Amino acid sequence: MKFVQPTMAIVMAAFLFTACGNNKKEKTDAEIKQEILTTDPAPDTKDKGAPTKLNGAWEIKRAEGSMSETNVGTVYEFDGNELSFGKDGYKNPGSTVVTDSTFSFQAKGNELVFNYNYKFNGDTLVVEMQNSGGQIFHMVKK
């Protein structure tokens, strides 16, 4: 009997401590998902390269060559070494390399690179797509 009483006391103490233990509530999967959705994303710290004289948004106001009428209204947005273009809510993001008279466009996830020649005519940016058979865009800064 002397052995049973201390054993029972130890078992009861262990039971008492585990029953009164952690008061912390576990989060449900829904709570975790909501927390992830409402957490601010990390700031965009990606280096976009040095700004170029083309930086900003340029809209095609007049176009020459094939499918000229469908290109009018398209906006090219330069931001350092990033370039995206599109219209009517669609944007095609990619990268660019700008020189004094040329720029390139490579869409994200694509190996194909498009090359353009450009010059300024006053405030108008005149762009000719290389190897396009005369496709020329007259763009105005937005």
Secondary structure per residue as TSV (DSSP state, phi and psi in degrees):
chain	resnum	aa	ss	phi	psi
A	1	M	-	360.0	-33.9
A	2	K	T	-62.2	-31.3
A	3	F	T	-77.3	-31.9
A	4	V	H	-72.3	-42.5
A	5	Q	H	-61.4	-50.0
A	6	P	H	-63.6	-36.2
A	7	T	H	-64.4	-44.4
A	8	M	H	-62.8	-38.8
A	9	A	H	-64.4	-41.9
A	10	I	H	-65.9	-43.9
A	11	V	H	-63.3	-43.0
A	12	M	H	-65.0	-41.2
A	13	A	H	-64.0	-43.5
A	14	A	H	-62.2	-42.9
A	15	F	H	-63.3	-42.8
A	16	L	H	-63.2	-45.3
A	17	F	H	-66.1	-39.0
A	18	T	H	-72.9	-33.2
A	19	A	H	-71.2	-34.8
A	20	C	S	-96.7	6.0
A	21	G	S	-61.3	-127.9
A	22	N	-	-58.9	122.3
A	23	N	-	-95.5	-1.4
A	24	K	-	-75.2	132.7
A	25	K	-	-85.5	133.8
A	26	E	-	-75.6	141.7
A	27	K	-	-80.9	141.8
A	28	T	-	-80.4	165.3
A	29	D	H	-59.2	-39.1
A	30	A	H	-64.3	-39.7
A	31	E	H	-66.4	-38.8
A	32	I	H	-66.4	-44.0
A	33	K	H	-62.3	-42.4
A	34	Q	H	-64.0	-39.1
A	35	E	H	-63.5	-40.8
A	36	I	H	-65.1	-41.6
A	37	L	H	-68.0	-31.6
A	38	T	H	-94.8	-5.1
A	39	T	S	-76.4	135.5
A	40	D	-	-62.5	135.2
A	41	P	-	-69.2	160.8
A	42	A	-	-64.8	144.0
A	43	P	-	-64.2	150.5
A	44	D	-	-75.2	102.6
A	45	T	-	-105.6	8.9
A	46	K	-	-65.5	134.0
A	47	D	-	-76.7	119.3
A	48	K	-	-95.2	6.6
A	49	G	-	82.3	177.0
A	50	A	-	-71.8	143.7
A	51	P	-	-63.5	150.4
A	52	T	-	-117.9	172.8
A	53	K	T	-69.2	-9.8
A	54	L	T	-92.1	-6.9
A	55	N	-	-51.4	139.6
A	56	G	E	116.4	-172.3
A	57	A	E	-103.8	131.4
A	58	W	E	-124.3	127.2
A	59	E	E	-106.9	134.8
A	60	I	E	-73.7	117.6
A	61	K	E	-99.8	-27.5
A	62	R	E	-147.0	143.2
A	63	A	E	-136.9	150.5
A	64	E	E	-126.0	154.6
A	65	G	S	97.0	-162.3
A	66	S	T	-65.1	140.6
A	67	M	T	53.5	35.0
A	68	S	H	-59.0	-41.4
A	69	E	H	-66.8	-28.8
A	70	T	H	-77.3	-19.6
A	71	N	H	-83.4	-24.2
A	72	V	T	-60.6	131.5
A	73	G	T	97.2	-11.8
A	74	T	-	-69.9	138.0
A	75	V	E	-112.5	126.4
A	76	Y	E	-99.8	126.1
A	77	E	E	-116.9	111.9
A	78	F	E	-96.5	134.3
A	79	D	E	-145.4	87.9
A	80	G	T	64.7	-119.7
A	81	N	T	-96.7	17.5
A	82	E	E	-111.3	142.6
A	83	L	E	-141.7	131.5
A	84	S	E	-133.0	151.7
A	85	F	E	-146.6	156.8
A	86	G	E	165.4	-178.7
A	87	K	S	-156.2	165.5
A	88	D	T	55.0	41.1
A	89	G	T	85.4	-6.2
A	90	Y	-	-98.7	134.4
A	91	K	-	-129.7	134.9
A	92	N	E	-109.2	100.2
A	93	P	E	-82.8	150.1
A	94	G	E	-171.2	-161.7
A	95	S	E	-120.7	162.6
A	96	T	-	-144.1	155.7
A	97	V	-	-125.5	121.5
A	98	V	B	-109.7	132.0
A	99	T	-	-116.7	-168.1
A	100	D	S	-67.8	-23.5
A	101	S	S	-139.3	2.4
A	102	T	E	-139.2	160.0
A	103	F	E	-147.6	159.3
A	104	S	E	-120.4	166.0
A	105	F	E	-140.5	126.7
A	106	Q	E	-128.6	114.9
A	107	A	E	-66.0	146.3
A	108	K	T	-59.5	132.7
A	109	G	T	79.8	10.7
A	110	N	-	-129.5	143.6
A	111	E	-	-90.7	-16.6
A	112	L	-	-71.0	131.6
A	113	V	E	-117.3	129.9
A	114	F	E	-103.6	136.6
A	115	N	E	-115.6	142.6
A	116	Y	E	-131.4	146.8
A	117	N	E	-101.4	146.0
A	118	Y	E	-143.0	158.8
A	119	K	E	-155.1	165.4
A	120	F	E	-106.0	138.5
A	121	N	E	-123.0	88.0
A	122	G	T	68.7	-124.8
A	123	D	T	-89.8	0.2
A	124	T	E	-95.3	133.0
A	125	L	E	-92.8	119.7
A	126	V	E	-104.9	119.9
A	127	V	E	-121.5	131.1
A	128	E	E	-120.1	122.9
A	129	M	E	-74.3	125.9
A	130	Q	T	-66.7	143.5
A	131	N	T	59.9	31.5
A	132	S	S	-107.6	-3.1
A	133	G	S	77.7	30.7
A	134	G	S	98.1	21.6
A	135	Q	-	-77.7	115.7
A	136	I	E	-126.4	136.1
A	137	F	E	-116.5	135.4
A	138	H	E	-108.7	112.2
A	139	M	E	-115.5	147.4
A	140	V	E	-121.9	138.2
A	141	K	E	-67.5	134.3
A	142	K	-	-85.9	360.0
